Each structure stands twice: as structure tokens, then as C-alpha cells.
Amino acid sequence: MSAQTPLPLEGVRVVEFSHMVMGPTCGLVLADLGAEVIKVEPPGIGDRTRVLTNSGTGFFAAFSRNKKSVQADTDDAADREALLRLIDTADVMIENFRPGGLEAKGFGYEALSARNPRLIYCSLKGFLTGPYEKRTALDEVVQMMTGLAYMTGLPGRPLRAGAPVNDMMGGMFGAIAVMAALRQREATGRGQLVQSGLFENSAFLVSTHMLQQAISGTAPPPMPAGKRAWGVYDVFTSSDDVQIFIGVVTDRQWQIFTKLMGEPELLDPAWANNTLRSQGRDTLIPLVARLVAKRSIAELEAMCEPAGLPFARITAPWDLFDDPHLNHAGGMVPLTLPDGTRSAVPALPIQFGGARPGLRSDLPAAGQHTGEVLGPFRAGMADAAE
């Protein structure tokens, strides 16, 4: 967004007690939208996601731009008092620790709201209120509990989604709740406790499958084995051995597809409408696959795009670094990784007019802003002690 246009959440102060993915995602959304987000990290290495390896290697870098980092020990009386004074000045607090963890240290909603009645306290948990609320949850746990893994894998082989979808979406819903509470505070003058849950997020994701069963009276099979609503809706392989998804989801698209393919076999009356094509997929898909395999990936893409046919080359996530669309007009946010390497990450998937929220500050070093942020509160404590 332009330097002349204030960001939507400019002037909002957020204190983030979080780790892993769900809490940091919530803080990231608010930070990218202009809030001052102050991430509280423990002394030493800081947030443990800074040193995670394997599938966790990208966590800190993905969710920590546009934030300030302070280090403080919540078991130390002086640090705890400085943090409490900081929160007295905040509009929002975010936390995603185990139930009761922060309450035991004096950072629960009731204690902080008594000090700062305007505070919006966002608690990101595994489960919202109910019989499961004390359980420990992970993204994988709730995917298994809600049937998301059942619908993703092959029959009898539940499989978690290939990204932390519930952690990230749960954080997004937390940010939505925070923004709604900020709006409500304009009318009431008071903050409130808002919560988002992993389990409930995953249940929301499978709601269409639940209603499919309720409406049809038949349990839908897992997606890889399910009957498609459309005749041509699959991954095919080009003549130069590149995989491509092609979808033909209307009768008009079928007319366009068959005309462009120019293959007489596709003009058989057996494929005259979508219902027939869907019912005959066992025969139709091998036929289309054989005909598609005559063309190169470049030919297929050049055929589908101008004709308005849905298509997508099959890629890996790291291929997106060079994606021309993502790299257009602020779609990738530049970052400096902890080792000094320059990289980039996709921006929030939103746009204001023609502008995307971008980078205001790079990834913070652990405790980089401790003096700047906590210094005035510690100075006040020293003055009071005298």
C-alpha cells in the first residue's frame, strides 16, 4: 500500500504471547494490516520456532515479519511487572499456550481485564468451550477428529493436509474476532475475551461433506475415491511428461474443449452432457488422458487459457518463488532470513484497491526491541522504587 495511505489497523497495539503457527498467524494478519505487534519471547534463543528443523524450519520466517521482538522471563518479578505495564497500554493481547498456562502467571483474561478494561484478549486454543476444552490439540489431531484426514486420504488411509491448514485458518479467525471486537469496543468502550479453536476450524472445513451426507443420505467417500460431479476433472500428463490438471465443468466448456482438441472420439453422443460424462468417467477419463498425451504442456496451456478452460500445471511449493503472477505488484514480500539470505514469502491474500499489504519491518532478532519497548516501563519501576 502507498506510504500516503494509513494502514487499516495503524495505532492499534498488540502484545503477542505465542509460539508455533496459530498464534503467530493471528499476529501476522494484524501486523500486516498495520498494527504494532510486540512479540514476547523467552530469554535465550527466544521463540523455539526460531530453531525448529525439518517441516518446522519455515515457521518463524513465515509469520514474524512486521513485528517487534522483546525478551522477558514471566517467572521473574521485574520482567513480569514490566510486561503487565506494557499490556496496560495495549489494545489487544494474543496467546496460544496450554489452557491455564498464562493464568497461573498473572496473565489471564480476568486479571488483565481488571487492569485494562479496554483490552481485547484473544485466546487461540485446541478446542472452544465444551467437553474437550482441556485436551491438548495439534493440527493433525483435529484433522483426524473431524474427518478432514478421512476425506483427504485414500479409503482406509487417512492423510493430513499438506499444510498446517487449521493452525493458519484458526489464527485468521482469531484475527477476524479481534477486528470485530475492536469495532464493538467503539460502541461499548470495553474489551472482551475472544477465542478461536483448531477443532472447530477443522469442523468448519468439512461442513460441505457433512451436509452432502445429510442431503443425500449417503456417506461421501474420501475425495481421492469419490465420484466427481463433473466428467472431466482430473490430472493428465502431456507428451513431454508434465502433469496438468484440466477441468471441464459445464456443457459449454465441453463444446469448447472438444472443438479445440479436434478429436472425433470426443464427439460421441455418450458424452453429450455433463450427467452422461460424470456417469461414464471410468471410460471417459482414460480416453481424455490418451488424447491429451498427444500434446505438449505448452500446447495444452496455450489451448486452455484463452478459451477460459480451468487448468493448472502441477507444481511444488518452491516453484512459487518464480511464479510471475505472485511476483507481480507486491504479491511476494521480501525477507532477510536469519543467516542473511534474501528471500520472499507470499503476501496476505488480500488487496486494497490495487495495493497489497507489504513489508514495514524485516524479521526481528530475538529481543531486538526489548530496550525500545520495555525500557520505559522498567525505568518507571526504578523511579517508583526510589
Rosetta blueprint (number, residue, H / E / L):
1 M L
2 S L
3 A L
4 Q L
5 T L
6 P L
7 L L
8 P L
9 L L
10 E L
11 G L
12 V L
13 R E
14 V E
15 V E
16 E E
17 F E
18 S L
19 H L
20 M L
21 V L
22 M H
23 G H
24 P H
25 T H
26 C H
27 G H
28 L H
29 V H
30 L H
31 A H
32 D H
33 L L
34 G L
35 A L
36 E E
37 V E
38 I E
39 K E
40 V E
41 E E
42 P L
43 P L
44 G L
45 I L
46 G L
47 D L
48 R H
49 T H
50 R H
51 V H
52 L L
53 T L
54 N H
55 S H
56 G H
57 T L
58 G L
59 F H
60 F H
61 A H
62 A H
63 F H
64 S L
65 R L
66 N L
67 K E
68 K E
69 S E
70 V E
71 Q E
72 A L
73 D L
74 T L
75 D L
76 D L
77 A H
78 A H
79 D H
80 R H
81 E H
82 A H
83 L H
84 L H
85 R H
86 L H
87 I H
88 D H
89 T L
90 A L
91 D L
92 V E
93 M E
94 I E
95 E E
96 N L
97 F L
98 R L
99 P L
100 G L
101 G L
102 L L
103 E H
104 A H
105 K H
106 G L
107 F L
108 G L
109 Y H
110 E H
111 A H
112 L H
113 S H
114 A H
115 R H
116 N L
117 P L
118 R L
119 L L
120 I E
121 Y E
122 C E
123 S E
124 L E
125 K E
126 G L
127 F L
128 L L
129 T L
130 G L
131 P L
132 Y L
133 E L
134 K L
135 R L
136 T L
137 A L
138 L L
139 D H
140 E H
141 V H
142 V H
143 Q H
144 M H
145 M H
146 T H
147 G L
148 L H
149 A H
150 Y H
151 M H
152 T H
153 G L
154 L E
155 P L
156 G L
157 R E
158 P L
159 L L
160 R L
161 A L
162 G L
163 A L
164 P L
165 V H
166 N H
167 D H
168 M H
169 M H
170 G H
171 G H
172 M H
173 F H
174 G H
175 A H
176 I H
177 A H
178 V H
179 M H
180 A H
181 A H
182 L H
183 R H
184 Q H
185 R H
186 E H
187 A H
188 T H
189 G L
190 R L
191 G L
192 Q L
193 L E
194 V E
195 Q E
196 S E
197 G E
198 L H
199 F H
200 E H
201 N H
202 S H
203 A H
204 F H
205 L H
206 V L
207 S H
208 T H
209 H H
210 M H
211 L H
212 Q H
213 Q H
214 A H
215 I H
216 S H
217 G L
218 T L
219 A L
220 P L
221 P L
222 P L
223 M H
224 P H
225 A H
226 G L
227 K L
228 R L
229 A L
230 W L
231 G L
232 V E
233 Y E
234 D E
235 V E
236 F E
237 T E
238 S L
239 S L
240 D L
241 D L
242 V L
243 Q E
244 I E
245 F E
246 I E
247 G E
248 V E
249 V L
250 T L
251 D H
252 R H
253 Q H
254 W H
255 Q H
256 I H
257 F H
258 T H
259 K H
260 L H
261 M H
262 G L
263 E L
264 P H
265 E H
266 L H
267 L H
268 D L
269 P H
270 A H
271 W H
272 A L
273 N L
274 N H
275 T H
276 L H
277 R H
278 S H
279 Q H
280 G L
281 R H
282 D H
283 T H
284 L H
285 I H
286 P H
287 L H
288 V H
289 A H
290 R H
291 L H
292 V H
293 A L
294 K L
295 R L
296 S L
297 I H
298 A H
299 E H
300 L H
301 E H
302 A H
303 M H
304 C H
305 E H
306 P H
307 A H
308 G L
309 L L
310 P L
311 F E
312 A E
313 R E
314 I L
315 T L
316 A L
317 P H
318 W H
319 D H
320 L H
321 F H
322 D H
323 D L
324 P L
325 H L
326 L L
327 N L
328 H L
329 A L
330 G L
331 G L
332 M E
333 V E
334 P E
335 L E
336 T E
337 L L
338 P L
339 D L
340 G L
341 T L
342 R E
343 S E
344 A E
345 V E
346 P E
347 A L
348 L L
349 P L
350 I L
351 Q L
352 F E
353 G L
354 G L
355 A E
356 R L
357 P L
358 G L
359 L L
360 R L
361 S L
362 D L
363 L L
364 P L
365 A L
366 A L
367 G L
368 Q L
369 H L
370 T H
371 G H
372 E H
373 V H
374 L H
375 G H
376 P H
377 F H
378 R H
379 A H
380 G H
381 M H
382 A H
383 D H
384 A H
385 A H
386 E L
